[in-house]
């Protein structure tokens, strides 16, 4: 984009405006109204104050600083002028101080006599005196550099920008402000400002592009400028398709005007996503850089991952993760981390260049998630939190031929998917896992996958297919003398009979399963079977028998602390009391069951409970 002519340091009212202040871009600053208002309020609130903007590279910290430097209210508030220093990772602080000294009227003779940074700072502070000025220190990388350039007197204020979380933390007492990415609507507005024809013609592809770059203003501006040029040649659709590839996006660059070049970039370097992120990357220690690239195997923002998972995948230490967080590459929230989409793309491109390390990182992730899902198979909140990472692992395990790990993860994760009603998804993974188990001659894996495939078909009402899968699994489980698996398969076969109205067969199957479950102390199966026997007894009208089964099951479920079983048994007891006409007792059971079902995210159970609660409340 073209820029306006540079402002002069001369001003008709005597104010001093640093010629180094970059000119305002021609376009409007999109989606930053609240940030600008907060910045203005903070800087004008009291004398000798400071505000530090921090955030991802390319998020628009410098753009906000430029907008503020040209803002009429700010220029009125700081009536004696504004000084600017674009610092960068390899600064010449003396050059900034000497320029400021010249602007403030310190003579060449006086400057020649100054020795060392401290004398320069003292001379500039004296020259500023009682003037009310704003000093903008852009793109700081080290805390000490801020201290060197804080040369204003008591009536001055400072606006500081940094991509370093560590620097921002050290300046927190002065006031800091995290600059977030643009939202989807603002991102489209920015693209529309830069390349209006593209947005109007290709709405869906533009939305996909916005999502791919995660609302990062630098990415949107570079891509918008590129699309506008391509539109003049009639290549909008094909260009958008190409830009779906991260490698293509990272190749787009723009030359910089020397006097307004980005302070982080060496002279002559074109402005691009690659060059802006590479500045931080190149300053990392080798071990931290290797860890950074490996983190690209995780799904990017808005997804997140645990520090524990990050350490397992990278083989690094907490100190190395802290380096990445302090550098602004990894965003940390407590013990959770995330990589912005563009940062993740950069790391992924570099990881892909080293095939061995890429394969190792994915193998580590697959192994970690296999252990994690098996250890937390009933902790649905944790599984929900890691949901997208688990799905990535399932895909990668299949692609990389990690058959044993695929069977492990699917076998432990399937109950969660079934509980949440995600049958198609669960079935797809189970069929792949069943094929892998067959190839491995893993009978345990085969029977497990057949069990859950049968359960899905039963839930969908495909009873013949459910019976076929379950009978196949039952025959193999009996050959293996795996009584726990036999119990689980008998339970599902009983449910199939139950739904088909064959209550006698269902009860026979349940009783066989219950006997086996009691013999092997399979508490999980006992709870389910007692619940199902209670249901069959209700259908037969033997309410006392039903209550006996359900209360025994509820006591056991409480004892083994299985919330899922507790919730279902409470639901069954509530239904029983409704049928008996004990509506107050029914309401108590059903409300407790509803609380648990909502916690578990069992939407089907929630619906059933709300219907039964309506009955109970309506009869009181």
C-alpha positions as CSV (number, residue, x, y, z in Angstrom):
1,X,0.0,0.0,0.0
2,X,1.1,3.5,-0.7
3,X,1.8,5.9,2.2
4,X,1.2,9.5,2.8
5,X,4.1,11.9,2.9
6,X,6.2,11.9,6.1
7,X,5.3,14.4,8.8
8,X,7.8,17.1,9.5
9,X,9.3,17.7,12.9
10,X,8.2,21.4,12.4
11,X,4.7,22.3,13.7
12,X,2.9,25.6,13.5
13,X,2.2,25.5,17.2
14,X,5.7,24.6,18.2
15,X,5.1,20.8,18.8
16,X,7.8,18.4,17.8
17,X,6.9,15.4,15.8
18,X,9.6,12.9,15.0
19,X,10.2,12.4,11.3
20,X,10.7,8.7,12.1
21,X,7.0,8.3,12.8
22,X,5.7,6.2,10.0
23,X,2.9,7.7,7.9
24,X,-0.6,6.5,8.2
25,X,-1.6,3.8,5.6
26,X,-4.3,4.9,3.2
27,X,-6.7,2.3,4.5
28,X,-8.7,2.5,7.7
29,X,-7.5,0.5,10.7
30,X,-10.1,-2.3,10.9
31,X,-11.4,-3.7,14.2
32,X,-9.3,-1.8,16.6
33,X,-11.7,0.9,17.9
34,X,-11.8,-0.5,21.5
35,X,-8.0,-1.0,21.7
36,X,-7.4,2.6,20.5
37,X,-9.9,4.0,23.0
38,X,-8.3,2.0,25.9
39,X,-4.8,3.1,24.8
40,X,-5.8,6.8,24.7
41,X,-7.6,6.6,28.1
42,X,-4.6,4.8,29.7
43,X,-1.9,7.2,28.4
44,X,-3.9,10.4,29.2
45,X,-4.9,9.3,32.7
46,X,-1.8,10.5,34.5
47,X,1.7,11.9,34.0
48,X,4.8,9.7,33.5
49,X,2.8,6.7,32.6
50,X,3.5,3.8,30.3
51,X,1.5,1.2,28.3
52,X,3.0,-1.9,26.7
53,X,1.3,-3.6,23.8
54,X,2.2,-7.2,23.3
55,X,1.1,-10.0,21.1
56,X,1.9,-12.3,18.2
57,X,4.2,-11.1,15.4
58,X,2.0,-9.6,12.7
59,X,-0.9,-9.0,15.0
60,X,-0.8,-5.2,14.4
61,X,1.0,-3.7,17.4
62,X,3.0,-1.3,15.2
63,X,-0.1,-0.3,13.3
64,X,-1.9,0.6,16.5
65,X,1.2,2.7,17.6
66,X,1.2,4.5,14.2
67,X,-2.5,5.2,14.5
68,X,-2.1,6.6,18.0
69,X,0.9,8.8,16.9
70,X,-1.4,10.5,14.4
71,X,-4.5,10.6,16.5
72,X,-5.7,14.3,17.0
73,X,-6.7,13.7,20.6
74,X,-3.3,12.3,21.5
75,X,-1.6,15.1,19.7
76,X,-3.7,17.6,21.7
77,X,-3.0,15.8,25.0
78,X,0.8,15.6,24.3
79,X,1.0,19.2,23.0
80,X,4.8,19.3,22.9
81,X,5.1,16.4,20.5
82,X,5.8,12.7,19.9
83,X,9.2,10.9,19.6
84,X,9.5,7.5,17.9
85,X,12.1,4.7,18.0
86,X,11.8,1.5,15.9
87,X,14.1,-0.8,17.8
88,X,14.1,-4.4,16.6
89,X,16.2,-7.4,17.7
90,X,19.6,-5.8,16.8
91,X,19.2,-2.1,17.8
92,X,21.5,0.8,17.7
93,X,20.2,2.6,20.7
94,X,22.7,5.4,20.4
95,X,21.4,6.3,16.9
96,X,17.9,6.8,18.4
97,X,19.2,8.9,21.3
98,X,21.3,11.1,19.0
99,X,18.4,11.7,16.7
100,X,16.2,12.6,19.6
101,X,18.9,14.9,20.9
102,X,19.1,16.8,17.6
103,X,15.3,17.2,17.4
104,X,15.3,18.6,21.0
105,X,17.9,21.2,20.1
106,X,21.0,19.7,21.7
107,X,23.9,21.1,19.6
108,X,26.5,19.1,17.8
109,X,29.1,20.4,20.2
110,X,27.2,19.3,23.2
111,X,26.6,15.9,21.7
112,X,30.3,15.5,20.9
113,X,31.0,15.9,24.6
114,X,28.6,13.1,25.7
115,X,30.2,9.9,26.9
116,X,28.2,6.8,27.3
117,X,24.4,6.0,27.2
118,X,23.8,7.4,30.7
119,X,25.1,10.9,29.7
120,X,23.0,10.9,26.5
121,X,19.9,10.0,28.6
122,X,20.6,12.7,31.1
123,X,21.1,15.3,28.4
124,X,17.9,14.4,26.6
125,X,15.9,14.3,29.8
126,X,17.1,17.8,30.6
127,X,16.3,19.0,27.1
128,X,12.7,17.6,27.4
129,X,12.3,19.3,30.8
130,X,8.7,20.1,31.6
131,X,7.5,19.4,28.0
132,X,4.5,17.1,27.7
133,X,5.5,14.5,25.2
134,X,4.7,10.9,24.2
135,X,7.6,8.6,23.5
136,X,6.8,5.6,21.3
137,X,9.3,2.7,21.6
138,X,8.3,0.1,18.9
139,X,9.4,-3.5,18.7
140,X,11.4,-3.9,21.9
141,X,13.1,-7.3,22.4
142,X,14.9,-6.7,25.7
143,X,13.8,-5.1,28.9
144,X,17.1,-3.2,29.3
145,X,16.5,-1.4,26.0
146,X,13.2,0.0,27.3
147,X,15.0,1.4,30.3
148,X,17.7,3.0,28.1
149,X,15.1,4.8,26.0
150,X,12.9,5.9,28.9
151,X,14.4,9.4,28.8
152,X,11.2,11.5,29.3
153,X,10.7,13.7,32.2
154,X,7.7,13.8,34.6
155,X,5.1,15.1,32.1
156,X,5.9,12.4,29.5
157,X,4.2,9.1,28.7
158,X,5.4,6.0,26.9
159,X,3.9,3.5,24.5
160,X,5.9,0.4,24.1
161,X,5.3,-2.6,21.7
162,X,6.9,-6.0,22.0
163,X,6.2,-9.6,20.8
164,X,8.0,-10.9,23.9
165,X,5.8,-12.1,26.7
166,X,8.8,-11.9,29.0
167,X,9.4,-8.2,28.3
168,X,5.7,-7.5,28.7
169,X,5.7,-9.3,32.0
170,X,8.6,-7.2,33.3
171,X,6.6,-4.1,32.3
172,X,3.4,-5.2,33.8
173,X,3.4,-2.7,36.7
174,X,3.3,0.1,34.2
175,X,0.3,-1.5,32.4
176,X,0.1,-4.0,29.5
177,X,-2.4,-4.8,26.8
178,X,-2.6,-8.0,24.9
179,X,-3.4,-7.4,21.2
180,X,-5.6,-10.2,19.9
181,X,-6.2,-11.3,16.4
182,X,-9.2,-10.0,14.4
183,X,-12.4,-12.0,14.5
184,X,-13.9,-13.5,11.4
185,X,-16.1,-10.5,10.6
186,X,-13.3,-8.0,11.0
187,X,-11.0,-10.2,9.0
188,X,-13.4,-10.2,6.0
189,X,-13.7,-6.4,6.4
190,X,-10.0,-6.0,6.2
191,X,-9.8,-8.2,3.1
192,X,-12.7,-6.3,1.6
193,X,-10.9,-3.0,2.1
194,X,-7.7,-4.3,0.4
195,X,-9.3,-6.5,-2.3
196,X,-13.1,-5.8,-2.5
197,X,-13.6,-7.6,-5.8
198,X,-12.3,-10.8,-4.4
199,X,-14.5,-10.8,-1.3
200,X,-17.7,-10.1,-3.4
201,X,-17.0,-12.9,-5.8
202,X,-15.6,-15.7,-3.7
203,X,-17.3,-15.5,-0.3
204,X,-16.8,-19.1,0.8
205,X,-13.2,-19.3,-0.3
206,X,-12.5,-16.0,1.5
207,X,-14.0,-17.4,4.7
208,X,-11.8,-20.5,4.5
209,X,-8.7,-18.2,3.9
210,X,-9.6,-16.1,6.9
211,X,-9.9,-19.2,9.1
212,X,-6.6,-20.5,7.7
213,X,-4.7,-17.4,8.8
214,X,-6.5,-17.0,12.1
215,X,-7.4,-13.3,11.7
216,X,-3.7,-12.2,11.7
217,X,-3.7,-8.7,10.2
218,X,-0.3,-8.9,8.5
219,X,-1.3,-12.2,6.8
220,X,-4.7,-10.7,5.7
221,X,-3.0,-7.5,4.3
222,X,-0.3,-9.4,2.4
223,X,-2.8,-11.9,1.0
224,X,-5.3,-9.1,0.2
225,X,-2.7,-7.1,-1.8
226,X,-1.6,-10.2,-3.6
227,X,-5.2,-11.1,-4.5
228,X,-6.0,-7.6,-5.7
229,X,-3.1,-7.9,-8.2
230,X,-4.1,-11.3,-9.3
231,X,-7.7,-10.1,-9.8
232,X,-6.6,-7.7,-12.4
233,X,-5.5,-10.8,-14.5
234,X,-8.7,-12.7,-13.9
235,X,-7.2,-15.3,-11.6
236,X,-9.2,-14.9,-8.4
237,X,-10.6,-18.4,-8.1
238,X,-7.4,-20.3,-8.9
239,X,-5.3,-18.0,-6.7
240,X,-7.6,-18.6,-3.7
241,X,-7.3,-22.3,-4.2
242,X,-3.5,-22.0,-4.3
243,X,-3.5,-19.9,-1.1
244,X,-5.2,-22.8,0.7
245,X,-1.7,-24.3,0.8
246,X,0.4,-22.8,3.7
247,X,3.6,-23.0,1.6
248,X,2.0,-20.7,-1.0
249,X,1.0,-18.2,1.6
250,X,4.5,-18.1,3.1
251,X,6.0,-17.3,-0.3
252,X,4.0,-14.0,-0.7
253,X,6.1,-11.0,0.1
254,X,6.3,-7.2,-0.5
255,X,9.3,-4.9,-0.7
256,X,9.7,-2.4,2.0
257,X,10.3,1.3,1.7
258,X,13.8,1.8,3.4
259,X,12.8,4.7,5.6
260,X,9.7,2.8,6.8
261,X,11.0,-0.8,7.0
262,X,9.9,-3.1,9.7
263,X,12.4,-2.7,12.6
264,X,12.6,-6.4,13.1
265,X,13.8,-7.1,9.6
266,X,17.3,-6.5,8.2
267,X,17.7,-3.8,5.6
268,X,16.7,-5.1,2.1
269,X,14.5,-7.9,3.5
270,X,11.0,-8.2,2.0
271,X,8.0,-8.2,4.3
272,X,6.4,-11.6,4.5
273,X,5.0,-14.1,7.0
274,X,8.2,-16.1,6.6
275,X,10.5,-13.2,7.3
276,X,8.6,-11.8,10.3
277,X,8.4,-15.1,12.2
278,X,11.9,-16.1,11.2
279,X,13.4,-13.2,13.1
280,X,12.2,-14.8,16.4
281,X,13.0,-18.3,15.2
282,X,16.6,-17.5,14.4
283,X,17.2,-16.1,17.9
284,X,16.0,-19.3,19.6
285,X,18.5,-21.8,21.2
286,X,18.8,-24.9,19.1
287,X,16.9,-27.1,21.5
288,X,14.0,-24.6,21.8
289,X,13.8,-24.3,18.0
290,X,13.6,-28.1,17.6
291,X,10.8,-28.2,20.2
292,X,9.0,-25.4,18.5
293,X,8.9,-27.2,15.2
294,X,7.7,-30.4,16.8
295,X,4.8,-28.6,18.5
296,X,3.4,-28.2,14.9
297,X,2.0,-31.8,15.1
298,X,-0.7,-30.5,17.5
299,X,-3.9,-29.0,16.0
300,X,-3.5,-25.2,15.9
301,X,-5.6,-22.5,17.6
302,X,-8.5,-22.5,18.6
303,X,-7.4,-25.9,19.8
304,X,-5.0,-26.3,22.6
305,X,-2.9,-28.9,24.3
306,X,-1.4,-29.6,27.8
307,X,2.1,-28.8,28.8
308,X,2.4,-32.6,29.7
309,X,1.6,-33.5,26.1
310,X,4.0,-30.8,24.7
311,X,6.9,-32.2,26.8
312,X,6.1,-35.8,25.7
313,X,6.0,-34.9,22.0
314,X,9.1,-32.6,22.0
315,X,11.2,-34.4,24.5
316,X,12.1,-30.9,25.9
317,X,12.0,-29.3,29.3
318,X,9.8,-26.7,31.0
319,X,12.5,-24.2,30.5
320,X,12.5,-24.6,26.7
321,X,8.7,-24.3,26.7
322,X,9.1,-21.1,28.7
323,X,11.5,-19.8,26.1
324,X,9.0,-20.3,23.4
325,X,6.2,-18.7,25.4
326,X,8.4,-15.7,26.3
327,X,9.3,-15.3,22.7
328,X,5.6,-15.0,21.8
329,X,5.6,-18.2,19.6
330,X,3.6,-20.3,22.0
331,X,0.5,-18.9,23.8
332,X,0.2,-20.3,27.3
333,X,-2.9,-20.3,29.6
334,X,-2.1,-22.0,32.9
335,X,-1.0,-25.5,32.0
336,X,-2.6,-25.3,28.5
337,X,-0.8,-24.1,25.3
338,X,-1.7,-23.3,21.8
339,X,0.0,-22.2,18.5
340,X,-1.7,-19.7,16.3
341,X,-2.6,-21.0,12.9
342,X,0.2,-19.0,11.0
343,X,2.8,-19.8,13.7
344,X,1.9,-23.5,13.4
345,X,2.1,-23.4,9.6
346,X,5.6,-21.9,9.8
347,X,6.7,-24.6,12.3
348,X,5.1,-27.4,10.3
349,X,6.8,-26.3,7.1
350,X,10.2,-26.5,8.8
351,X,9.4,-29.7,10.6
352,X,8.4,-31.3,7.2
353,X,11.9,-30.5,5.9
354,X,13.3,-33.0,8.4
355,X,11.3,-36.2,7.8
356,X,12.9,-38.2,10.5
357,X,12.1,-35.6,13.2
358,X,8.6,-35.2,11.8
359,X,7.9,-39.0,12.0
360,X,9.4,-39.1,15.5
361,X,7.1,-36.2,16.7
362,X,4.0,-37.9,15.4
363,X,5.1,-41.2,16.8
364,X,5.5,-39.6,20.2
365,X,2.1,-37.9,20.0
366,X,0.4,-41.2,19.0
367,X,2.1,-43.0,21.9
368,X,1.2,-40.3,24.4
369,X,-2.5,-40.1,23.3
370,X,-2.8,-43.9,23.4
371,X,-1.7,-43.9,27.0
372,X,-3.8,-40.9,27.9
373,X,-7.0,-42.2,26.4
374,X,-6.7,-45.6,28.1
375,X,-5.9,-43.9,31.4
376,X,-8.9,-41.5,31.1
377,X,-11.4,-43.5,29.1
378,X,-14.2,-42.6,31.6
379,X,-13.2,-39.0,32.2
380,X,-15.3,-37.5,29.5
381,X,-14.4,-33.8,30.3
382,X,-10.7,-34.6,29.7
383,X,-11.5,-36.5,26.6
384,X,-13.6,-33.7,25.4
385,X,-10.8,-31.3,26.0
386,X,-8.3,-33.4,24.0
387,X,-11.0,-34.4,21.3
388,X,-9.3,-32.7,18.3
389,X,-5.9,-34.0,19.2
390,X,-7.3,-37.5,19.6
391,X,-8.9,-37.3,16.1
392,X,-5.6,-36.1,14.6
393,X,-3.9,-39.1,16.3
394,X,-6.4,-41.5,14.8
395,X,-5.8,-40.2,11.4
396,X,-2.0,-40.2,11.7
397,X,-1.9,-43.7,13.3
398,X,-3.8,-45.0,10.2
399,X,-1.6,-43.1,7.8
400,X,1.7,-44.1,9.5
401,X,0.6,-47.8,9.8
402,X,0.6,-47.7,13.6
403,X,-2.0,-50.4,13.8
404,X,-1.5,-51.5,17.4
405,X,-1.8,-47.9,18.6
406,X,-4.9,-47.3,16.4
407,X,-6.6,-50.3,18.0
408,X,-5.7,-49.0,21.5
409,X,-7.0,-45.5,21.0
410,X,-10.2,-46.4,19.2
411,X,-11.0,-49.1,21.7
412,X,-10.7,-46.6,24.6
413,X,-12.3,-43.7,22.8
414,X,-15.3,-45.4,21.2
415,X,-17.5,-45.3,24.4
416,X,-17.1,-41.5,24.5
417,X,-18.1,-41.1,20.9
418,X,-21.1,-43.4,21.4
419,X,-22.2,-41.6,24.5
420,X,-22.1,-38.3,22.6
421,X,-24.2,-39.8,19.8
422,X,-21.4,-39.4,17.2
423,X,-22.2,-42.8,15.7
424,X,-21.0,-42.2,12.1
425,X,-17.6,-41.0,13.4
426,X,-17.3,-43.8,15.8
427,X,-18.2,-46.4,13.2
428,X,-15.6,-45.1,10.8
429,X,-12.8,-45.4,13.3
430,X,-14.0,-48.8,14.6
431,X,-14.0,-50.3,11.1
432,X,-10.4,-49.2,10.5
433,X,-9.4,-50.5,14.0
434,X,-11.2,-53.8,13.4
435,X,-9.2,-54.2,10.1
436,X,-6.0,-53.4,12.0
437,X,-6.8,-55.8,14.7
438,X,-7.5,-58.6,12.1
439,X,-4.2,-57.9,10.5
440,X,-2.4,-58.1,13.9
441,X,-4.4,-61.2,14.9
442,X,-5.3,-59.2,18.0
443,X,-8.4,-61.1,19.3
444,X,-8.9,-58.7,22.1
445,X,-9.0,-55.8,19.7
446,X,-11.3,-57.7,17.3
447,X,-13.9,-58.5,20.1
448,X,-13.7,-54.9,21.4
449,X,-14.4,-53.3,18.0
450,X,-17.1,-55.8,17.3
451,X,-18.7,-55.0,20.6
452,X,-18.9,-51.3,19.9
453,X,-19.9,-51.7,16.2
454,X,-22.8,-53.9,17.5
455,X,-23.7,-51.2,20.1
456,X,-23.8,-48.5,17.4
457,X,-26.0,-50.6,15.1
458,X,-28.3,-51.3,18.1
459,X,-28.5,-47.5,18.8
460,X,-29.3,-46.9,15.2
461,X,-32.0,-49.6,15.2
462,X,-30.2,-51.9,12.8
463,X,-30.8,-54.9,14.9
464,X,-29.9,-57.6,12.4
465,X,-26.5,-56.1,11.8
466,X,-26.1,-55.5,15.5
467,X,-26.9,-59.2,16.3
468,X,-24.4,-60.3,13.6
469,X,-21.5,-58.2,15.0
470,X,-22.2,-59.1,18.6
471,X,-22.6,-62.8,18.0
472,X,-19.3,-62.9,16.0
473,X,-17.6,-61.1,18.9
474,X,-19.3,-63.4,21.5
475,X,-18.1,-66.5,19.8
476,X,-14.5,-65.3,19.8
477,X,-14.7,-64.0,23.4
478,X,-15.9,-67.4,24.6
479,X,-13.0,-69.1,22.7
480,X,-10.6,-66.6,24.5
481,X,-12.3,-67.3,27.9
482,X,-12.6,-63.5,28.3
483,X,-15.5,-63.4,30.7
484,X,-15.5,-59.6,31.0
485,X,-15.9,-59.3,27.2
486,X,-18.5,-62.0,27.2
487,X,-20.5,-60.0,29.8
488,X,-20.3,-56.9,27.7
489,X,-21.4,-58.6,24.5
490,X,-24.3,-60.4,26.3
491,X,-25.4,-57.1,27.6
492,X,-25.6,-55.6,24.1
493,X,-27.3,-58.7,22.8
494,X,-29.9,-58.4,25.6
495,X,-30.5,-54.8,24.6
496,X,-31.1,-55.8,21.0
497,X,-33.7,-58.4,22.2
498,X,-35.2,-55.9,24.5
499,X,-35.7,-53.3,21.7
500,X,-37.3,-56.0,19.6
501,X,-39.8,-56.8,22.3
502,X,-38.4,-60.2,23.2
503,X,-38.2,-59.6,26.9
504,X,-37.9,-63.2,27.9
505,X,-34.8,-63.7,25.8
506,X,-33.4,-60.4,27.0
507,X,-33.8,-61.4,30.6
508,X,-32.2,-64.8,30.0
509,X,-29.2,-63.2,28.4
510,X,-28.9,-60.6,31.1
511,X,-29.0,-63.2,33.9
512,X,-26.2,-65.2,32.2
513,X,-24.2,-62.1,31.9
514,X,-24.8,-61.1,35.5
515,X,-23.7,-64.5,36.8
516,X,-20.5,-64.2,34.9
517,X,-19.9,-60.6,35.9
518,X,-20.4,-61.5,39.6
519,X,-17.9,-64.4,39.2
520,X,-15.2,-62.1,37.9
521,X,-16.2,-59.0,39.9
522,X,-16.8,-57.0,36.8
523,X,-18.4,-54.0,38.5
524,X,-18.9,-52.2,35.2
525,X,-21.0,-55.0,33.7
526,X,-22.8,-55.7,36.9
527,X,-24.1,-52.1,37.1
528,X,-25.3,-52.2,33.4
529,X,-26.9,-55.6,33.8
530,X,-28.7,-54.7,37.0
531,X,-30.0,-51.6,35.3
532,X,-31.2,-53.5,32.3
533,X,-32.9,-56.2,34.4
534,X,-34.6,-53.4,36.3
535,X,-36.0,-52.1,33.0
536,X,-37.2,-55.6,31.9
537,X,-38.9,-56.0,35.3
538,X,-40.6,-52.6,34.9
539,X,-42.0,-53.7,31.5
540,X,-43.4,-56.9,33.1
541,X,-45.0,-54.8,35.9
542,X,-42.9,-56.3,38.7
543,X,-42.0,-53.0,40.3
544,X,-40.6,-54.3,43.5
545,X,-38.2,-56.6,41.7
546,X,-37.2,-53.7,39.4
547,X,-36.5,-51.5,42.4
548,X,-34.3,-54.2,44.0
549,X,-32.2,-54.5,40.9
550,X,-31.9,-50.8,40.4
551,X,-31.0,-50.0,44.1
552,X,-28.3,-52.7,44.1
553,X,-26.9,-51.3,40.9
554,X,-27.0,-47.7,42.2
555,X,-25.2,-48.7,45.5
556,X,-22.5,-50.4,43.5
557,X,-22.1,-47.5,41.0
558,X,-21.7,-45.1,43.9
559,X,-19.1,-47.4,45.5
560,X,-17.0,-47.7,42.4
561,X,-17.6,-43.9,41.6
562,X,-18.9,-44.5,38.1
563,X,-20.9,-41.3,37.3
564,X,-22.3,-42.7,34.0
565,X,-23.8,-45.7,35.7
566,X,-25.1,-43.6,38.6
567,X,-26.8,-41.3,36.2
568,X,-28.5,-44.1,34.3
569,X,-29.6,-45.9,37.4
570,X,-31.1,-42.7,38.8
571,X,-32.9,-42.2,35.5
572,X,-34.4,-45.8,35.7
573,X,-35.4,-45.2,39.3
574,X,-37.1,-42.0,38.4
575,X,-39.0,-43.7,35.5
576,X,-40.0,-46.5,37.9
577,X,-41.4,-44.0,40.5
578,X,-43.3,-42.2,37.8
579,X,-45.0,-45.5,36.8
580,X,-45.8,-46.1,40.5
581,X,-47.3,-42.7,40.9
582,X,-44.7,-41.5,43.4
583,X,-44.0,-38.2,41.5
584,X,-42.1,-36.3,44.2
585,X,-39.6,-39.2,44.6
586,X,-39.4,-39.5,40.8
587,X,-38.6,-35.8,40.5
588,X,-35.8,-36.2,43.0
589,X,-34.2,-39.1,41.2
590,X,-34.6,-37.5,37.7
591,X,-33.1,-34.1,38.7
592,X,-30.0,-35.8,40.1
593,X,-29.8,-37.9,36.9
594,X,-30.2,-34.8,34.8
595,X,-27.3,-33.1,36.5
596,X,-25.0,-36.0,35.8
597,X,-26.2,-36.4,32.2
598,X,-25.5,-32.7,31.5
599,X,-22.0,-33.1,33.0
600,X,-21.3,-36.0,30.8
601,X,-22.7,-34.4,27.7
602,X,-25.1,-37.3,27.1
603,X,-27.7,-35.4,25.0
604,X,-29.9,-38.4,24.4
605,X,-30.1,-39.1,28.1
606,X,-30.8,-35.4,28.8
607,X,-33.8,-35.5,26.4
608,X,-35.2,-38.6,28.0
609,X,-34.8,-37.1,31.5
610,X,-36.5,-33.9,30.6
611,X,-39.5,-35.8,29.2
612,X,-39.8,-37.9,32.4
613,X,-39.3,-34.8,34.6
614,X,-42.2,-33.1,32.7
615,X,-44.4,-36.1,33.5
616,X,-43.4,-36.0,37.2
617,X,-43.9,-32.2,37.6
618,X,-47.1,-32.3,35.6
619,X,-48.7,-34.9,38.0
620,X,-47.9,-33.1,41.2
